[in-house]
Amino acid sequence: MDSRHRKDEAQRYLEAYAATHGEDLALRVYTSRLLGADPSLVLHGGGNTSVKSAAVDLLGERVDVLFIKGSGWDLATIEPRGFPACRLAPLQRACELAEMTDEQMVALLRGQMLDPASPTPSVEALLHAIIPAKFVDHTHADAVLSAVDQRGSAEAVQAIYGDEALFVPYVMPGFTLARRVAELVRARLERGALPSLMILDKHGVFTWGDTAEESYTRMIDAVTRAERYIAERSEIAPHPTVAAPDPEIRAAIGPVVRGALARASGRPWVATLRTSLQLVAFCDRDDLARISQIGCATPDHVIRTKARPLVVDAYDASDTARFRATVEQAIARYVAEYHEYFRRSCAARGAVRDELDPFPRVLLFPGVGALCVGGSRAEAEIVADIYHHTASVIEAAEALGGYQPVSELDLFDMEYWSLEQAKLKLAAGQRGPLDRRIALVTGAASGIGLATAAAFLAAGAHVALVDRDEEPLERAAAALDGRHRGRWLKIACDVRSEASVSRAFSQAAAHFGGVDVVVSNAGRAFSGAIHTAEGHEALCASLELNLLGHQNVARAASRVLLAQDSGGAILFNASKSAFNQGPDFGPYAVAKAALVALTRQYAVDLGPHGIRANAVNADRIRTALFGAGLLEARARARNVSVDDYFRDNLLRRETTAADVAQAFLYLATAEATTGCVLTVDGGNAAAFPR
C-alpha cells in the first residue's frame, strides 16, 4: 500500500482551514480524508481519527481538547465541524473509573463538548484520549483483519510486527475497551517506551504520532506489512474463470426478492445487485455455505449486514413462480434462524432486549453475486460495499489458516448495543409518503414528467427518469442532483419501441431492485382534421405514441409488478380531450380517449393482484407539448389570447405541471383507488368525467 500524502495537498488544507480552525485540525482533516478515500482501510462511517490540541471555550479560556470524529460523519468527506472538541482531562480521568455505563459515557462526552451543537463524539473518544500521542488514527484495514480474523491471531501479530505493536485481545468498543487499553498502555510505559501501533484483535488497527503525516504514514506501513505477510504465507487459489451473469437473470432477481421481503416484513426495500467477477467467484465456492455463515469481518459491520448473509442456492430464476417460492422459503428459514439466534443470545447473556427486524441484508446467489438491501439505495450500497470487502477478508483469512472472527455472542452484543443503533437512527432522517418506494416516470426530462419526478423524490421515492433523448435527461438530472443525490437513475428510452421499454425496466430493476409506481407520461400533441390525409397520418402517429407507447410501458411494468407480487400502481397521463374534444384536435383526443379505456382495462385485469391503474386528466399546462405553434393555434381555435387560454376554466387560474404532479403523488399513495380518472384542469364543465 502506497502513501498518498502530498506536501502540496497538505498546504492547500492549511490555506483552506488553518485561519479559522487552526493548523492541527486542518491537517487532521487532510489525513482523515486520505484514510477515508481508501475502502480497503475504512468504509462508510467506519474508523475514526483525532488530534489533541487547544481551543477557546465559551468563557474565553484556552483549554486542552480532543478533536474526535463525530458520529454520523464519514472520513472520506469530513469537515472541521465533523470533529467535536471535548475537554481532554475529564476524558482521561474517566478511564480510571472502575465502571461506567454506555449512557454515562455518552453523557460524559457530550458534557465535555465545547460546543453543544456539535455532533456526538465517537464512542471510542475515551480510547483516543488515553493514547499519549497528538494524532491518532483508527481503521478496519482489510489486510489487518485478514491476519487477526483467524485462530492464532496473537501469533500472527507477533510474526508481522514483533514487539512494535501493542496487541489487545478482543474487547467490545466503548468504556470497557478504553479502560483495558489504559491498563495496557500504563503497563507498557512502565517497562519502557510505548510503540506507535496497536492491533485490536478481530477489530482493527490504531497508529499515532506527533504529526498528522507521521500517524498516517505509520498506518500505511502497518497495513503494508500485513499485506506482505499475507502474500508470503497464504496460498489463495486463483479465482476460477467465471462468466458475467445473464442480464435477464440479473433483472429478474431484484423484483422477486424485493417482493418476497416486502410481503414478509410489511415494508418495501431498495436493492442493489453486485456482480463483480470476484463476488461471483466467491459465491461459486464449494464451501460457501460454511465460510459465509461464520460472521462479520469486524463487529462494527453487523449493524449494516447482519451477522450472516442468506445463501440462495438451487434456484431457477427463469421460472418466476418457482423462483419466488424458493426465495420465500429461504427468507422464512433465515427469519426462523434469526429468532433462534436472538433467543439463544439473550439467554446466554441473561439479557432482555427488543428484537430487531430478522430480515437479511445480503443475499448470495451462486452464479450471479450478492443482492444487498436497505431502506434506501444509499443504505443498500453501503451494505454491498461492506460485504464486497468482507468476502475478500474471508478468502484471505481462509487461505492463511481459517477464518475466525469474533464469536456469535460478541456480534450479538454489538448488534444490540444502543450506541451502534443510534448511528442508524441518526442516518435514517425524516421519511416521506413514498419512502422506500421506487418509481419510473416516462417523459421525465421536462414538463409534467420532470415535475412529477421532482415531487416523487421530495416524497422520499427513488426515481428512474426515462426520456427519449440523452441531452434533456442530462439537464433534468443536473437540476435534481443536488437535492436528491443517489436516488435517481436516468434511462434513455423510446416508448414506441417495446424492446427499448423492456430494457428500461430491466435497467431500473437491476439498479433499484424493482419498481413500485409507474407514471406513463411521455406523449405529444398531434392535430388535424382526421377526415383529411394529413389528419389520418397524424392520428396513426398519435396512436403509436399516445396509446401504444403507454401500452408498451404498462406491459413492461406489469411484468415487474407481477414478479414482485406486492401490489403497486400504474398511472397514466391522459387528457381532458378524452372527454371534451376540440376542433381539429382529433388525432390527440382519440388516442387519449383510448388511453382512458386502457387505464380502466388494466384496473380490471390487475386489480386481483393488488395493482392499481389510474389516470390524470390535465388540461392546458405550459409544457413543450404546445411547441411548434400549437399553443397559438389552440388559442385561436378558442378565440382567446394565449394567457387567457391557460386561465379559461372555472377557477380562473392557470393549472401548472406542479399541480398535475401532486395528483400523481396522491394516486401513487391512494391504496384503495383504482380505475379512477382524476381531473386537474381548473374546472371544465364540458370535460367532467361521465
Summary of the structure (lengths in Angstrom):
residues: 690
radius of gyration: 29.8
end to end distance: 72.1
largest distance: 102.1
contacts: 2447
relative contact order: 0.07
helix: 52%
strand: 14%
